[in-house]
Amino acid sequence: MVTGGSRGVGRGIAEAFLAAGAEVVICGRNPPSADALPVHDGRKAIFVEADVRDADQAAGVVSHAVGRFGRIDVLVNNAGGSPSVPAADASARFIAQVIALNLVAPFYCAQAANRVMQDQPEGGNIVNIASVSGLRPSPGTAAYGAAKAGLINLTRTLAMEWAPKVRVNGVVAGMIATEAADGHYGGPEGVRAVAATVPLGRMGTPADVAGVCLFLVSPLAGYVSGAAVEAHGGGEWPPFLAAVEAAEAERPSGDRPPGVL
């Protein structure tokens, strides 16, 4: 089960699990067209319309998956996001909705999946898609960053409470290039400029995040639980380094300390 699995990172995750041979159930508030469902070699994901910010609807998606396939082995809590709004201007309703989508909804889905997984002989796996915004300041998306920080903490807590039957891990995603990247980063030039700040020289892709998810639910990660795996291309260059470089470039060469070109 992949929440928000019809586009972006969620779609990439759904397609990767289909390619690995899994049956995949995705959910969202707006149903995609039949020809827009994640697919691999003719096998399509099954869509369930639901707003997972509602506990009953979240549980309903899990029930649908179990009713169709008799079990649920993996839950990927992917649905999330937030538009940019200065913290001083964010309304109470906006804050509540962002936190509900990025923290409360994953909690609801995890509770519902855990109830099933605890009774399965093989248990199950839950993967929460977090963000680097939960590890550093998140100007413009304060509620989102706070919610993702909470999701990382929730991941570690659930891993303790629900062991040994259920492993719970998180993927701390960095900047990911999806179909919405141009609008989010200011067009192609903005995307290229942002990619240049990543040590690996590019933004991540949905497939990059999906690969980490597949690893975390596989036997290769059988002793990994409560982890927050950072998939961010090496991190972000500290801004002070660019400031130092610019300042050094403006200094006459005779005033530069030894070793500075």
N, C-alpha and C positions, 0 to 999 in steps of 0.2 A: 504494500500500500504506500503510495506516494501522494502526499497532499500537494495541491497546486502543481500537478504533474502534466498539465497540458501545454505549457510553454516555458521558455527560459531554462533555468537550471533544472527545474522539476521535470521538464520534458526530457532533457538529456539523461537524467537519472532513470526515468521510466524506460527509455530506449535501451540503456545499458543493461538493465535487469532483464528486459525482454531478450536481448541478445545473449544473455547468460543462461537463458532457458526458463526463466521464472514466468509465472502468470502474474500480471500486474493490474492492480486496481488503482485508479487515480481519482481525485475528487477536486471540486472547485465550485464556486458559486454560479459560474456561467458555462454551460455545456459547449464544448467545441463542436464543429461540424464533424460528421463521421469520417471525412477524408483528412481531418486535421489531428486525429488521435495518434499518439505515439505508436509506432509500428516497427516491426523487424521481421523480415522474411515472411510477410503476410500475416503475422500474429500481431493483433492489436491489443492495446490496453483497454480495460473496461472502465467507463466513466460513471461516477456516481455524483449527482448534483447535491452539494451540501455546503453549508457555511460552518466550518469547523470551530468557529468562535462560539458556537452553541454546543453545549455538552451532549445533548441528545442527538444532534445531527452528526457530531463526531463519532459517537458510539454507533450510529446507524451505518456509517461507512464501514466500520470494522465488522459489524454484523452482516452486511451485504457480502463482504469478502469471505467471511467464514461460511455463510450460507451457500456461496457459489463453489468454494474450493475445500471446505471442511476444516480449514486452518488458516492461520496467518503467521508467517515465518519472519517477516521483516516489515517494520514501519519506518518510513523516512518522512520526518516532519520537515517539509521543505517550504510550505506556503509562508510568505512573509513579505516584508518590504514597507516602504514609507516614502511619501513625497517629502521634499525639503521644506521645512517651516522653521523660522527662528524660534528658539525656545520661549522667548518673551511673548510671542504672538500665538503660540499653540493653544487652542481652546481645550477645555476640559473634555469635550466629546472626542476631539481629535486624539488627544493623549490616550484616552481610554481605549479607543479603537485600535491604535497602533500597538499598544501593549497587549490587547486581547488577541490580535492576529499573530504577533511574534513570540508571545510567551504563554498566554493562557490557552490558546488553541492547541499548541503542541502538548501541553500538560493534559488536556482533555483526551486527545488522541492516544497519548501514551498510556493513560489510565485504562482506556477501553481495550487497547491491544494487550496490555499486561494481564488483564483478567483472563484473556484467552490463552496467552503464552504460558502462564503459570501452570495451566492444566495440560499442556502439551508435553509429551515425553522429552522432546528435544528443546523445549523452551522457545526462545526467539531472540530477535535483535531489534533494537530501536536506535535509529540514527537521527540526531537533531542537526539541522543545518543552521549554524550560527554565523557570525560575521566578525571581521576584524574590528568593526564598529563597537563590539562588545568588549574589546581589549584596550581601546584607546579613546580619547575624546572624540565625540561625534557631532561637531558643530553643524547645525542645520537639521539634524535628525536625532535630537536628544532622546526622545522617547524610544526610538528604534534602537539606539545604542544601549540604552538602559535595559530594554527588553532582551536584547541579545546577550548582554552580560548576565542577566537573570537566567537565560536559557542554558548558558554554559554551567552555571551553578546548579541548575535543575538537573542537568545531565549527570553531574557527579553525584548528586544526592540520590537520584533514582537508581544509579548503578550500584550503590551500596544497599539500598532498601530492597531491590528486586533480585539481587543475586541469590543463588547461583543460576537460576533458571533463565534469567533475562539479562543479556548484556546491553548496556546503554552507552553510546558514544556520541561525540559531536564532531562536526567538520566546521572549522573556523575558516570560512571562505574569504578570500581577498577580493580584489576587483575583478569581476567576471564580465566578459564580453558576451552579451546576449542580444536579441533583436532590439532591445530597448537601449542599448549602450550609446548609440549616437545621440539620442535625446537627452540621456542622463549626463553625458560627459561633454556636451557642446559640439556634436557633429564629429565627422571623421578626423579632423585636425585635433580636436580635443581628445579623442580616443588614442591617437598616436602619441600625443604629448603625455598623457597619463601612462601609457604603456612604457614610455621611456624612463619613467621613474621606478619601474619594477626591476629588481636585480636580474631576473631572468629575461628581461627585454620584451615582455609581452604581457597582456592581460590574460587571465585564466579563461577557460572555456567550460561550458556545462559538462563536457566529457571529463575534464580534469577533476571536477567535484565528484562526478559519478564514479570515477575510478577509485577514489578514496572510500566512497560508500561501499562499493563491492568488496574492497579489501576488509573493511571493518566488520562486515557480516560473514566473512568467509572463515574457514578453519584456520587460515594463516594468522588470523587475529584472535584466535581462541582464548588467549590470556589477556586480551585488551578489553578493558571496561572502565568507564569513567574518564576516558581520554577525550581531549579536545585537540584534534589533529589540525594543525594550521596549514592550509593550502592557499598560500598567498604569493608564491613566486619569489620568496626570499624576504618579504616584508617591504617596508617603505623607507626610503632614504630620509634620515633626519633633516628637517628643514634648515637647521643651523649650518649644515655642511655647504648647502648652496649659498647661504649668506656669507660664509667665510671665503668660499671660492670667488664670489663676486667682489668682496672687499680686497682680496689679494690681487685680483686682476687690475684693480684701480690704483694700486700702490706703485710708485716708481720702482724699477727693478733694484736700484741701490738700497731701497729701504726694506726690502724683503729679507726675512731671516734666512740663514743658511738652509739649504735643502728645498726652498720654495722656488719654483721656476717662474 
